[in-house]
Amino acid sequence: MKILITGGAGYIGSHVSHLLVDRGYNVTIIDSLLTGNKKLIPKKARFFNSDISNVKKINRILQKYKFDLVIHFAGLIRVDESVKFPKKYIYNNYEKTKIFLSICLKNGLKNLIFSSTAAVYGNPKKNKVSENNKLSPLNPYAKSKLMIENFIKKLSKKNDLKYVILRYFNVAGADKKMRTGLISKYSTHLIKIVSEVAVKKRKKILINGDNYKTRDGTPIRDYIHVSDLAEAHLLSLKYLLNGNKSGIFNCGYGKGYSVREIIQTANKLFNNTISFSIGPKRPGDSKYVVANPNKFIKTMKWRPKFNNIKKIIISAVNWEKKLKII
């Protein structure tokens, strides 16, 4: 099977690339390296340094290799940056994806897995969000992802496009073999920042708001280990290539942890080395986003292997230690 991965030099894309290479798939990666890192790409994967909207280059690649399926990760992901530069996010995420998917269809590439986000739910009223919950994105990043989702659904009605849209909850942790993890100079991921404090790259964490209507005043999130998420992509790939119908699925564990609880857990693991202070709320942040993952679990027979917040934090800190040496 020949699989094309856009954004395969990024955090989640590189994990999926490594897993597919490990399982014997023929993997080709397209990445502009705008936010990705070439060091994360598996040696056995074919790599093209290109923007997904480069029509000539993408056409040439698709015509030459005749892929069975594309996994589309490429895009900008920082909520805070999207609030400051909304047009940049709509253009880079939505407009470029429209161009890319049109090229795919012209070249007969009609199986798609799309990397979406739980941020499309905004501030859900229910405790655990299902795929049919009301969608109400609070920031341009989430809005751009929802626009792509809607475009994919529209394309599938007009063309013979089959898709799986995966709405990720908060992805964290690192590869067991330490081949890949999150590399970012400006990360807003809580567990990444906790890891940086644990290895003394940062002095402390700034908690953005402690007066949310949650059990301890800080936002609550569902954290999923990146290796379980990579496995979710493999299951989705098999599902699509076996001729099953298109669908949208949540990827989370169904358990929420507050910002304070993550810091407390890390402090128990690392002898109270995680200092923090309280700052103002960030615009565009949701107070509580936790998955109802039952649809994905039942449909794909998914059995998470890393569903443990301590394991997630430890693997993230181990990766940060490795980055410190590099």
PyMOL commands that set and color helices and strands:
alter all, ss='L'
color gray80, all
select helices_A, chain A and resi 11-22+38-40+55-65+79-84+86-106+118-121+140-158+190-198+226-241+259-269+294-300+309-325
alter helices_A, ss='H'
color red, helices_A
select strands_A, chain A and resi 2-6+26-31+46-49+69-72+111-117+162-168+170-172+204-208+220-221+223-225+247-251+257-258+275-279+288-289
alter strands_A, ss='S'
color yellow, strands_A
deselect
rebuild
show_as cartoon
